[in-house]
Every structure is written in C-alpha cells, then in structure tokens.
Amino acid sequence: MSTENTITVTLSQVAKMIDHSLLHPTMTDADTLAGLRIARDHNVATACVKPYMIELAKKELAGTDVLVCPVIGFPHGNSATEIKVQEATAAAQVGGQEIDMVVNIGKVLGRDWEYVAREIDEVNRAVMHHGAILKVIFENDYLQAEHIIRLCEICTELKVAFVKTSTGYGFVKQMDGSYNYLGATVSDIKLMRKNSGSKVQIKAAGGVRTLDDLLHVRSLGVTRIGATATVAILDEARKRGIGHEPMTVTFKPMQEKVGGY
C-alpha cells in the first residue's frame, strides 16, 4: 500500500478526535439530550454544548470519560473581556472541562494585539485555575494569514491548550454572492500547525463532515475536530474495518476550499 494519503488509526482514536457539536441555535433541550446520548454511546472526546446546558451534560455523561465542553462568547466573540472571564469561570466551576472561546474578531482585524493577548490570557488563567483547559477559536473565514499567524504566536506564548479554526457559524459573503463559510481549510490548518508551538493542539471545526475529512486533517497534525456528523463518521470507520487494533487506511484528501471575506 502506498504511504501517500494513508494513516494508521484505531476506532477509539477516531472517536476521541471528535467534539460532538450541540450548538445550533434552534436546538431544544430534547435535541441536546439526544445529542448527549450520541456522545456517550460513541465515547467521543467531548460534547460541545451551550453554557446553560452544562449541568444536563454533566448528568448525562456521568460515569463516562466523555468531557463537557461549553462555548464562551459564541459565536461572535464580542462580549467584554470581563464577561468572557465570568462566563468561562462559571462554566468551569459547574463542570465544563474544556472551554471553547471565540476571540474578539474586530480587535484581531484591527490588530489590537495587546487587547487580544490580554483577553486570551485572562480567560486562560481563569479556566486553568478551575482545572479546565482553553481552546481559542479564531474564525478564520474573517481573517488573513497574518492574523492567523499572530494569533498562533500569542496562544503559544500564553500556553493555551488548543487553537481552533472556526465556530461553524461564521457566515461571510462568498465569491458567488452567497453567504456561507469555509470553516477548516487545508491551507489554514497547515498555517496553524506551522506557527503554533509543539504543545499547542489544533482543533478543526466547520466543514469536517466525513471520515476522509477527519483522517486527512489528522494527517496534518489536527488532534480534535468539531462535528455534527459523528454517527456517520464512526459508522463509516466501522464499515472500513477500523476497530480496536491499529489499521492502516487510505483516505480521500479534502479539496481546498476557496471563498472570500
């Protein structure tokens, strides 16, 4: 078998790359409960939930090693720093073990790096104080390479656990006039891996919808993805024979996506 576009994985490794996303604004409590059962039954890494659902998630996931991952300042990142700190602190205190926070995108675009760094630092310190870790969401669809690189440098300096590509809700006007988002792109993932320290992990979110997508981004150094297609991804893994023992599989590379802000 050619080593090009191949990777060796187990089913558990695939599952533990997934943050099962339960963040759509129309989701009811019943929808979230059903999603938490999926996260539990498939033994993924985390269930990514809205902050008000932390208590329910903690209850439903009790007795498993699936973590609770609330989002902060989601999806636009525009809350005042002190509110983000309070929200993140409250989330960690009641059981949020991994916290996904959106940067202040306007401040990033305005290159107010002192503000951006201070905010990330304050939130990171707050969640770590309560035993949680922080993932910093960049929302790359709005950014240029220079912004992504500087954010990676800041997060490395501040010893943030993860940098994350997108919320999955960063809709921008595309070249064809429609509003959509690219989410995790191959070029952005490579840029983030290159410019982040070795101890900073990468989370790809938005548009990682298939097993092939997951395997490709894993080959690029991604250790976590945000996904709603968890069941389809893991069902496909089983169909391909991925199980408890390491197996080398071929994947179809993600096509590079092109859009514009």
DRENKOLDO-885952 format. One record per residue (C-alpha): residue number from 1; residue in one letter; z, y, x. Coordinates in pm, 1 decimal, m for minus. Example, Ala and Ser with C-alpha at 12.3 -4.5 7.8 and 13.67 -1.06 7.14 Angstrom:
! residues 2
  seq  type        up     north      east
    1     a     780.0    m450.0    1230.0
    2     s     714.0    m106.0    1367.0
This chain:
! residues 261
  seq  type        up     north      east
    1     m       0.0       0.0       0.0
    2     s     m89.4     344.7     130.9
    3     t     212.0     563.9     200.4
    4     e      30.0     865.3      54.6
    5     n     176.2     955.6    m286.2
    6     t     426.3     671.8    m276.7
    7     i     803.2     679.0    m284.9
    8     t    1081.1     419.9    m286.0
    9     v    1338.8     454.9    m563.7
   10     t    1577.7     268.6    m791.1
   11     l    1621.1     324.3   m1163.9
   12     s    1964.9     472.2   m1102.0
   13     q    1821.4     721.9    m853.2
   14     v    1564.7     832.4   m1109.6
   15     a    1828.4     870.5   m1381.9
   16     k    2065.7    1058.8   m1153.1
   17     m    1797.4    1315.3   m1079.1
   18     i    1797.5    1425.6   m1443.4
   19     d    1993.8    1706.2   m1605.6
   20     h    1922.5    1626.1   m1970.7
   21     s    1847.6    1966.6   m2124.0
   22     l    2001.0    2055.6   m2461.6
   23     l    1929.0    2427.1   m2457.7
   24     h    1664.7    2507.9   m2718.1
   25     p    1791.8    2794.0   m2937.3
   26     t    1720.3    2604.1   m3259.5
   27     m    1930.8    2301.7   m3169.6
   28     t    2203.9    2228.7   m3423.0
   29     d    2534.0    2063.3   m3341.2
   30     a    2387.1    1737.5   m3473.2
   31     d    2085.4    1775.0   m3243.6
   32     t    2313.1    1835.2   m2947.5
   33     l    2528.9    1537.1   m3036.6
   34     a    2220.7    1314.2   m3045.0
   35     g    2114.3    1453.9   m2707.0
   36     l    2456.4    1386.6   m2557.4
   37     r    2427.2    1024.8   m2666.6
   38     i    2094.1    1003.7   m2485.7
   39     a    2254.5    1147.2   m2171.6
   40     r    2540.8     898.6   m2197.9
   41     d    2331.8     593.1   m2279.0
   42     h    2083.3     659.7   m1997.2
   43     n    2353.9     754.1   m1743.9
   44     v    2178.6    1068.1   m1621.7
   45     a    2331.3    1319.6   m1381.2
   46     t    2440.6    1578.6   m1635.5
   47     a    2397.7    1702.8   m1989.2
   48     c    2294.2    2067.4   m1969.0
   49     v    2448.6    2246.2   m2267.0
   50     k    2514.7    2587.0   m2418.1
   51     p    2863.6    2713.8   m2333.5
   52     y    3004.4    2672.4   m2683.9
   53     m    2919.7    2301.1   m2671.4
   54     i    3124.1    2220.2   m2359.6
   55     e    3419.5    2072.7   m2548.6
   56     l    3195.2    1844.7   m2756.7
   57     a    3001.4    1738.4   m2447.7
   58     k    3321.8    1660.7   m2260.5
   59     k    3442.3    1444.6   m2551.2
   60     e    3112.1    1258.1   m2593.0
   61     l    3072.0    1191.2   m2221.5
   62     a    3432.3    1083.3   m2159.8
   63     g    3454.4     757.7   m1970.5
   64     t    3114.6     802.7   m1804.3
   65     d    3008.0     966.9   m1480.2
   66     v    2763.6    1196.6   m1664.0
   67     l    2878.2    1550.9   m1590.0
   68     v    2886.4    1852.9   m1820.6
   69     c    2655.3    2134.4   m1710.3
   70     p    2678.8    2460.6   m1907.9
   71     v    2445.6    2756.8   m1857.2
   72     i    2555.0    3113.4   m1786.7
   73     g    2368.4    3438.4   m1856.6
   74     f    2098.9    3220.5   m2008.3
   75     p    1806.0    3264.8   m2022.2
   76     h    1750.8    3627.1   m1917.3
   77     g    2030.8    3684.8   m1667.5
   78     n    2107.2    4035.4   m1789.9
   79     s    2481.5    4015.0   m1858.7
   80     a    2706.0    4236.7   m1648.8
   81     t    2844.0    4063.6   m1341.8
   82     e    3199.3    4066.4   m1475.3
   83     i    3081.6    3897.1   m1795.2
   84     k    2898.2    3628.4   m1596.4
   85     v    3213.4    3570.1   m1392.6
   86     q    3426.1    3546.5   m1707.0
   87     e    3175.6    3316.2   m1877.2
   88     a    3146.1    3092.2   m1572.3
   89     t    3521.7    3081.2   m1522.9
   90     a    3580.9    2989.1   m1886.8
   91     a    3310.2    2722.8   m1869.2
   92     a    3462.7    2564.2   m1559.6
   93     q    3814.6    2579.5   m1699.9
   94     v    3723.8    2381.6   m2012.0
   95     g    3523.1    2111.7   m1837.6
   96     g    3195.4    2248.3   m1700.9
   97     q    3146.0    2067.0   m1371.0
   98     e    2809.6    2212.6   m1274.1
   99     i    2722.7    2568.4   m1377.3
  100     d    2361.4    2691.5   m1402.7
  101     m    2345.1    3073.0   m1383.5
  102     v    2040.4    3298.1   m1415.4
  103     v    2010.4    3578.5   m1161.6
  104     n    1963.9    3938.7   m1273.6
  105     i    1584.6    3928.3   m1265.2
  106     g    1536.8    4305.1   m1286.7
  107     k    1765.9    4356.2    m988.3
  108     v    1568.9    4094.1    m794.1
  109     l    1237.4    4263.7    m876.4
  110     g    1391.3    4598.1    m781.1
  111     r    1504.7    4445.0    m450.2
  112     d    1864.6    4547.5    m505.8
  113     w    1972.9    4264.1    m281.9
  114     e    2326.8    4394.0    m238.5
  115     y    2383.7    4369.6    m615.6
  116     v    2213.7    4030.5    m639.4
  117     a    2412.1    3883.7    m349.8
  118     r    2742.5    4023.4    m475.1
  119     e    2687.5    3879.2    m821.8
  120     i    2593.7    3533.1    m694.3
  121     d    2891.3    3538.9    m457.7
  122     e    3139.6    3634.6    m730.1
  123     v    3017.6    3368.4    m971.5
  124     n    3001.5    3104.8    m697.2
  125     r    3358.1    3179.0    m587.5
  126     a    3479.7    3165.7    m946.7
  127     v    3329.5    2825.7   m1027.4
  128     m    3428.7    2673.2    m694.1
  129     h    3785.9    2790.9    m748.7
  130     h    3793.1    2568.7   m1056.7
  131     g    3631.2    2270.1    m885.9
  132     a    3278.0    2321.6   m1016.8
  133     i    2952.1    2391.0    m835.0
  134     l    2684.8    2653.4    m897.7
  135     k    2310.7    2628.4    m948.2
  136     v    2131.1    2964.0    m924.2
  137     i    1824.2    2996.2   m1147.8
  138     f    1554.1    3223.6   m1005.5
  139     e    1299.7    3223.7   m1293.6
  140     n    1009.2    3204.6   m1050.5
  141     d     742.2    3291.2   m1308.5
  142     y     852.8    3654.1   m1283.0
  143     l     875.3    3659.3    m903.5
  144     q     659.5    3680.0    m594.3
  145     a     706.3    3473.5    m279.2
  146     e     906.4    3748.1    m107.3
  147     h    1164.1    3747.3    m389.3
  148     i    1196.0    3367.9    m385.4
  149     i    1239.1    3359.9      m8.5
  150     r    1510.4    3626.7     m11.7
  151     l    1696.9    3452.9    m294.0
  152     c    1688.7    3128.0     m97.6
  153     e    1827.6    3308.4     206.5
  154     i    2107.2    3467.2       2.7
  155     c    2203.7    3139.6    m161.5
  156     t    2206.2    2967.7     176.5
  157     e    2429.6    3238.4     323.8
  158     l    2668.6    3207.6      29.0
  159     k    2674.7    2826.2      44.2
  160     v    2552.3    2782.2    m313.3
  161     a    2509.3    2415.9    m410.1
  162     f    2165.0    2441.0    m574.5
  163     v    1874.5    2678.5    m617.0
  164     k    1671.8    2623.7    m933.1
  165     t    1315.2    2720.8   m1018.5
  166     s    1330.1    2817.9   m1383.8
  167     t    1504.8    2822.7   m1720.6
  168     g    1208.7    2678.2   m1909.1
  169     y    1216.8    2987.5   m2131.7
  170     g    1065.1    3249.7   m1901.2
  171     f     755.7    3319.4   m2108.6
  172     v     508.1    3552.2   m1940.7
  173     k     155.0    3662.6   m2017.5
  174     q     m91.6    3422.5   m1858.8
  175     m    m443.0    3487.6   m1732.7
  176     d    m591.1    3371.8   m2065.3
  177     g    m375.8    3617.9   m2260.3
  178     s    m135.1    3358.1   m2397.3
  179     y     238.0    3359.7   m2340.2
  180     n     369.5    3054.5   m2162.5
  181     y     545.9    2960.4   m1842.3
  182     l     454.9    2761.6   m1535.5
  183     g     807.3    2653.0   m1450.5
  184     a     836.1    2431.5   m1145.4
  185     t     522.7    2450.6    m932.7
  186     v     443.4    2257.5    m617.3
  187     s     398.1    2574.4    m412.6
  188     d     728.5    2725.3    m526.6
  189     i     920.1    2403.3    m461.7
  190     k     778.8    2384.0    m109.4
  191     l     865.5    2751.2     m54.5
  192     m    1221.5    2699.5    m176.9
  193     r    1276.7    2387.9      32.7
  194     k    1141.7    2560.2     343.3
  195     n    1359.5    2868.3     303.2
  196     s    1684.6    2708.1     187.3
  197     g    1942.7    2562.1     419.6
  198     s    1965.7    2186.4     454.8
  199     k    2286.8    2174.5     248.5
  200     v    2131.4    2365.1     m44.6
  201     q    1977.9    2132.7    m301.2
  202     i    1671.3    2211.8    m512.7
  203     k    1650.9    2175.1    m890.1
  204     a    1306.0    2183.9   m1052.5
  205     a    1301.7    2282.6   m1418.1
  206     g    1030.8    2371.9   m1663.1
  207     g     721.5    2153.1   m1679.3
  208     v     860.9    1840.3   m1511.6
  209     r     782.1    1611.4   m1802.8
  210     t     670.6    1273.8   m1668.7
  211     l     785.6    1008.3   m1426.1
  212     d     496.8    1103.8   m1197.6
  213     d     617.3    1465.5   m1200.3
  214     l     971.1    1356.0   m1114.1
  215     l     857.9    1130.9    m830.7
  216     h     630.2    1398.4    m687.5
  217     v     898.1    1668.0    m680.7
  218     r    1143.1    1415.5    m532.9
  219     s     896.3    1359.2    m250.4
  220     l     902.6    1737.1    m189.1
  221     g    1279.9    1742.6    m146.7
  222     v    1395.5    1805.4    m504.8
  223     t    1719.2    1624.7    m590.6
  224     r    1756.5    1729.2    m954.9
  225     i    1528.8    1816.1   m1245.4
  226     g    1590.5    1970.8   m1584.4
  227     a    1421.2    1764.2   m1853.3
  228     t    1397.0    1712.0   m2225.9
  229     a    1166.7    1409.6   m2180.4
  230     t    1446.1    1195.7   m2037.4
  231     v    1384.1     891.9   m2257.2
  232     a    1007.8     890.9   m2190.9
  233     i    1060.7     927.7   m1814.9
  234     l    1309.4     641.6   m1791.8
  235     d    1111.3     417.8   m2027.5
  236     e     807.5     466.0   m1803.6
  237     a    1017.3     384.7   m1497.0
  238     r    1119.1      54.3   m1651.9
  239     k     760.2     m21.7   m1753.0
  240     r     656.2      20.0   m1390.0
  241     g     919.8    m228.7   m1283.9
  242     i    1166.7      16.8   m1132.1
  243     g    1508.7    m143.8   m1150.9
  244     h    1831.5    m188.7    m958.4
  245     e    1665.0    m277.0    m628.4
  246     p    1465.6     m18.6    m430.2
  247     m    1098.0     m31.6    m522.9
  248     t     802.0     149.9    m370.5
  249     v     582.6     304.4    m639.4
  250     t     272.4     520.5    m644.6
  251     f     276.7     849.8    m831.3
  252     k      10.0    1087.3    m955.0
  253     p      67.0    1428.1    m793.6
  254     m     137.9    1727.8   m1014.9
  255     q    m156.7    1963.2   m1040.5
  256     e     m87.3    2307.0    m904.1
  257     k     m48.8    2546.5   m1195.0
  258     v    m195.7    2894.9   m1192.1
  259     g     m76.6    3186.8   m1400.9
  260     g      37.8    3541.5   m1356.9
  261     y     306.4    3794.5   m1435.9
